[in-house]
Amino acid sequence: MKNKLLIALAIASCATSVMADEEIKYSLAIKSWNNTFNVANPSSNVNTQGNNSPIVTLTAVRGNYFVSANYMLESSYRYRTVWLSRKDYDYSVGYRYTNNLSFVGGQSILKFKDGSQTNWTETSSGYFLGVAGFEMLNDKIFVTANYKHMPSLKVSTTGTDYYRNMKGFSSEVGLGYVLNNTTQLTAGYRFQQSKLYNITQSRNETNTMRGLLVGMNVNF
């Protein structure tokens, strides 16, 4: 039973642990991220209204290896008369280094759409490397943390501005509560940021998303 609980917690934190029978285990995580979108450049600093973004993650684990698909459903952000939508996709593979620590790598795809003016769309994609882990504080409560680094993102757009040198990272820290061997509740803080150079406007720009999130993990 202890080994099953470690497996459940490891999957919940995007890590994994050894399974002696080498069978495939699955986990479904659903989170709600209450976040704001900040767009900053040398001449302006804009914060949108807050928004609840649903995030769904499906993970499959076998032995020391796992694969994961993460999807942030389309979310809308508003600032005065400006309306912007965003949705994210992550696909990753990982390896358990210790029972509580894993390394991951994969691809991120970020999609934007401006629905207030020209309806331009923008897609950023690139590969990432990351680390994830957890630590039990007692029999019921655990802490989780993960970090993902995207050294280079390719940007394609239908808008009038063109970009280069885009890079970014995301991080998340949180607490979890074990309901039983298959279900955990989680809460934490998530931060995402990307930086790039706007060729058309000849300026550096920074996009930041941050906020609290709550969720639940079910292992089966």
C-alpha positions in Angstrom: 0.0 0.0 0.0 2.8 2.4 0.7 4.3 1.8 -2.7 0.9 2.5 -4.4 0.7 5.8 -2.4 4.1 6.9 -3.6 3.2 6.1 -7.1 0.0 8.2 -6.8 1.8 11.2 -5.3 4.7 11.0 -7.8 2.3 11.1 -10.7 0.4 14.0 -9.1 3.6 16.0 -9.0 4.7 15.1 -12.6 7.2 12.6 -11.1 7.0 8.9 -10.9 8.2 6.0 -8.8 9.3 2.4 -9.3 6.6 -0.2 -10.0 7.8 -3.8 -9.5 5.2 -5.3 -11.8 5.9 -2.8 -14.6 2.2 -2.3 -15.4 1.1 0.9 -16.8 -0.6 3.4 -14.4 -2.6 6.4 -15.4 -3.4 9.7 -13.8 -5.9 12.5 -14.6 -5.4 15.9 -13.1 -7.9 18.8 -13.4 -7.0 22.3 -12.1 -8.5 25.7 -12.2 -5.9 28.5 -12.5 -7.0 32.0 -11.4 -4.5 34.1 -13.3 -3.9 37.5 -14.9 -2.0 38.3 -18.1 0.7 41.0 -18.0 2.2 42.5 -21.2 5.2 44.8 -20.7 7.5 46.8 -23.0 9.5 50.0 -22.5 6.5 52.2 -23.1 3.6 50.4 -21.4 2.7 47.8 -18.7 -0.7 46.3 -19.0 -2.5 43.9 -16.6 -5.7 42.2 -17.8 -8.7 41.2 -15.7 -8.4 38.0 -13.8 -9.5 34.7 -15.4 -10.1 31.1 -14.4 -8.2 28.8 -16.8 -9.1 25.1 -16.8 -6.0 22.8 -17.1 -6.3 19.1 -17.8 -3.3 16.7 -17.6 -3.2 13.0 -18.5 -0.2 11.0 -17.5 0.8 7.3 -18.2 3.6 5.7 -16.2 5.5 2.5 -16.6 8.5 1.7 -14.5 10.9 4.6 -14.4 9.4 6.3 -17.4 6.3 8.3 -18.1 4.5 10.3 -20.9 2.2 13.2 -20.3 -0.2 15.5 -22.2 -1.1 18.9 -20.7 -3.8 21.2 -22.1 -4.9 24.6 -20.9 -8.3 25.2 -22.4 -9.0 28.4 -24.3 -9.2 31.3 -21.9 -10.2 35.0 -22.5 -8.4 38.1 -21.1 -9.8 41.6 -21.3 -8.2 45.1 -20.8 -10.6 47.9 -21.6 -11.7 47.3 -25.2 -8.9 44.7 -25.9 -9.9 41.0 -25.9 -7.3 38.3 -26.1 -7.6 34.5 -25.9 -4.9 31.9 -25.2 -4.6 28.1 -25.0 -1.6 26.0 -24.4 -0.5 22.4 -25.2 2.4 20.5 -23.6 3.6 17.0 -24.6 6.4 15.5 -22.6 8.3 12.4 -21.6 10.1 11.9 -18.4 12.4 9.7 -16.3 12.4 9.0 -12.6 15.7 9.8 -11.1 14.7 9.1 -7.5 11.4 8.2 -5.9 10.6 11.9 -5.4 12.4 13.6 -8.3 12.0 13.3 -12.1 13.4 15.0 -15.2 11.2 15.8 -18.2 11.5 17.0 -21.8 8.9 17.8 -24.4 7.3 20.4 -26.6 5.1 23.4 -25.8 2.6 25.1 -28.1 1.1 28.4 -27.2 -1.8 29.9 -29.2 -3.0 33.5 -29.1 -5.9 35.3 -30.8 -6.9 38.9 -30.7 -10.6 39.2 -31.1 -10.9 42.9 -30.6 -9.3 44.4 -33.7 -7.8 42.5 -36.6 -8.5 38.9 -35.4 -4.8 38.1 -35.7 -3.5 34.8 -34.5 -0.1 33.9 -33.1 1.4 30.5 -32.4 4.6 29.9 -30.5 6.2 26.5 -30.3 9.4 25.0 -28.9 11.1 22.3 -26.9 11.6 22.4 -23.1 13.5 20.7 -20.3 12.3 20.5 -16.8 12.4 19.0 -13.3 9.6 18.0 -11.0 9.3 16.5 -7.5 7.4 16.1 -4.3 8.1 15.6 -0.6 5.8 14.1 2.1 5.4 16.4 5.2 3.3 13.7 7.1 1.0 10.9 6.2 -1.5 13.2 4.5 0.2 16.4 3.4 2.9 16.8 0.7 4.6 19.6 -1.1 5.2 19.7 -4.9 7.3 21.8 -7.2 8.2 21.8 -10.9 10.2 24.0 -13.3 10.2 24.1 -17.1 12.7 26.0 -19.2 12.0 26.8 -22.9 15.4 28.1 -24.4 13.9 29.0 -27.8 10.4 29.4 -29.2 9.5 29.9 -32.9 6.7 32.4 -33.5 4.4 32.5 -36.4 1.7 35.2 -36.7 -1.0 36.7 -39.0 -0.5 40.1 -37.4 1.6 43.0 -38.5 4.3 42.6 -35.8 7.1 40.1 -36.2 9.3 38.6 -33.4 12.6 36.8 -32.7 14.6 35.5 -29.8 11.6 34.3 -27.9 12.3 32.2 -24.8 10.4 31.4 -21.6 9.9 29.4 -18.4 7.2 28.2 -16.1 7.2 27.2 -12.5 4.7 25.9 -9.9 4.8 25.2 -6.2 2.0 23.8 -4.1 0.6 21.7 -1.3 -1.4 18.5 -1.6 -3.7 16.5 0.6 -4.1 12.7 0.3 -7.8 11.7 0.4 -6.9 8.0 -0.3 -4.6 5.9 -2.5 -6.1 7.1 -5.7 -7.2 10.7 -5.1 -5.3 13.9 -4.0 -6.4 17.5 -3.6 -3.9 20.2 -4.6 -3.4 24.0 -4.3 -0.6 26.2 -5.3 0.9 29.1 -7.2 1.8 29.1 -10.9 4.0 31.5 -12.8 4.7 31.6 -16.6 6.8 34.1 -18.5 8.2 34.6 -22.0 10.5 37.3 -23.4 11.0 38.2 -27.0 12.2 41.0 -29.3 9.6 42.8 -31.4 11.3 43.4 -34.8 8.6 45.7 -36.1 8.5 47.9 -33.1 12.3 47.6 -32.3 11.7 46.8 -28.6 11.9 44.0 -26.0 8.6 42.6 -24.7 7.7 40.4 -21.7 4.5 38.4 -21.3 3.7 37.1 -17.8 0.9 34.9 -16.4 0.6 34.3 -12.7 -1.9 33.2 -10.1 -3.3 30.7 -7.7 -4.6 27.3 -8.7 -6.6 24.5 -7.1 -7.1 21.0 -8.4 -7.6 17.3 -8.0 -5.7 14.2 -9.2 -7.2 10.8 -9.7 -5.0 7.8 -10.4 -6.3 4.6 -12.0 
